Each structure stands twice: as C-alpha cells, then as structure tokens.
Amino acid sequence: MKRDWSVAALKAGLARATEVLEGMTGLTFQISGPVCRLMELETLPELASDSEAAMIAVYTRLLGDTPGHAVFLFTPAAARSLADLMVGAGQPPTLRESALSELCNVAGSAVLNVLADAGGMELVPSPPLVIEDMTGAVLQSVAAGLATLSQVLVIEGVISIGGESCSARLLMVPDDHVTVR
Amino acid sequence: MREGAIQVRMGEVRFSHHGVLACYALGSCVATVLYDETARLGGVAHVVLPGSAPQGSPFPGRYAHQAIDWLAAGMSARGVDPRRCRTYLVGGARLLQLDPPHRGTNIGAQNIEAVRSVLKTYGIVHAKEDVGGTQGRTMRLEVETGRVTVSRVGQEAEVL
C-alpha cells in the first residue's frame, strides 16, 4: 500500500497541536516545520548531535493505514521545566512523567487526526512510552524495526514552549510506502 | 571520548590493529567483538537483526548470520583463528517496551540469541556479555590493550 502525507496536512496538524496544547496548559507554544528529509537508515541514530547524550523521549508506535513511529525528544532540563510548568515544581517524578506523557499524547493525536482526516486514512497511536536514555539508543531501536529499508523518511517539527524557555523535537518516521508531497 | 575512534555503524563489520573501535548508543543492536591478544587485532560486528539476510538483500551485514560470518572470516583472513579470540557481546536491550496490544517483538533478545547461536557454529561458546535489560549502551574496544568498556547514561564506563 502506498499512501501520501501532504505537507499542508502536516502543517495543519502541527497548528492544531499548538492550539490544543495552549488550551490544555495555558502556556505559549510554537511548532515550526514540518521539515521532511530522506536519511540513510544507519544515520538515524545520529540525528541528535550527540547520540550518547541523555534525553527524555516520549515514544508512540503508529498503527493503521500508514504505520510508523513518533518520538518527542526533550533535554532532561526542558522536560523538567515543562512538567514543572504544568503540575507545579517539586512534584514526584511519576507525576511529572505522567504530565509529559499526556502532553505528548494530546499533541501527537492532534497531528494524527488532521493527517488522517486529510488523507482519508486511519492512524492509531499506541499509548505513549516515556524513556530516559541515550537519544541514539532510542533512535537505533526505532531504526532496527525499519532495517529492511535503505532510507527512511523523517518528518521533524521543532517545538518552542513558554516563549522559548524550553524546546523539544517531534520526529515522525513512517515504516514504508509513504511519500510527502 | 569520541575523537579518533573508529565508529562501527549499524550493519558494519570493521577490524583494526590500533585505536578504538566503538559502537555508540546501542539499543536493540548487539555489538559482537572478537579480539586476539597476540596479533593485537580487534574485529567488531554491529548486528541489527536476528537470522539470515533474505536472498538478494542489499544489507546482509545487518543480519546476525552474515555479520558473524564476515567477522569470523575477516579475523581468519588476517591470520587469526576466531576460536582463539576473546569474545564480547554488548547490547540487545529493549527500550521500546509497549504494552499489549501494541507490543512489538523483542528484537534485542532475538539478536542476543542469534549471535550466540552463530558464534557456537564457530566453536565460540564463552563470551563476556553485557546484554539485555532496558538501557542503551556504548561499547568501546581499545585495540592496543584489548580493554572493552561499556557506558550507560549517567554512569561511569565499566570494564567488561
């Protein structure tokens, strides 16, 4: 099966995610992108400038008509700041993690819903998984599931939060047979 | 320290008589190391998937069977008997642990078993291992000394 994702729908999806996040948190969000590129599979783990650096990743498996992967990447400091802004400083790590997970779930679902409606397809996200580890190890595990491909399509949005006091990246990587036009 | 290290990327097999051979940020992949003290020769395979490459696959080195075959053949071609080598396995973690019904297969565990199985066909049954779990790892082989270190986020590198 070959499906197209349109740049216009991705842009609209990111804009919708911005609205939803602002309504949910009362914070200011800006999401730039999407930037779409084809990458050699081997270079996917090196997408972050330092693949060994600790990051907080919120990972979602995408199922449905165009399966794939979505990963939000935060520096530990940005994740902490954002969670503090949402639930207040000094909360237990489990509550901060839950807040971050919910935020990414809402933002990711907003993008997927717009994309699915525009393309007349079904896109179903798995529950999000929060991982604190080397960025490269998370992306390498995603790449391993795509290892029959030579190149992968990476769609990236950069998220600025609270007047750029912290930022994050959203990466979407379809399994196969997806083009963006 | 990354400067000067020879990076072994996904699906690659590399050999060296000097310097550092490194696999950075391993998740489910398994770094397989053969090292011969006498020849001061190290070989590293970065295994991505279990099993054998399908017929005509353009990426045979990503699969355990072909990668270990190339690793053993490369050591032999340089005058080293793979059975005489010190052997190390690092990686094979499961970072993306999704709950049912979205559970994926555990590629990391399958990679570990596949590599062990292929090594056995070469008579290699004793390997030092730092495998499995849910954390990413970086493996470095210092070829002059044969020292293999494993590092994780927030921890000092440990000698394997």
Interface residues (C-beta under 8 A of the other chain):
Chain A: L41 E42 P45 S51 E52 A54 Y59 R61 L63 S126 P127 L129 I131 E132 D133 M134 T135 G136 A137 V138 L139 Q140 S141 V142 A143 A144 G145 A147 T148 S150
Chain B: R9 M10 G11 E12 Y24 A25 L26 G27 S28 C29 V48 L49 S57 P58 F59 R62 A93 R94 L95 L96 Q97 L98 D99 H102 G104 I107 G108 Q135 G136 R137 T138 S151 R152 V153 G154
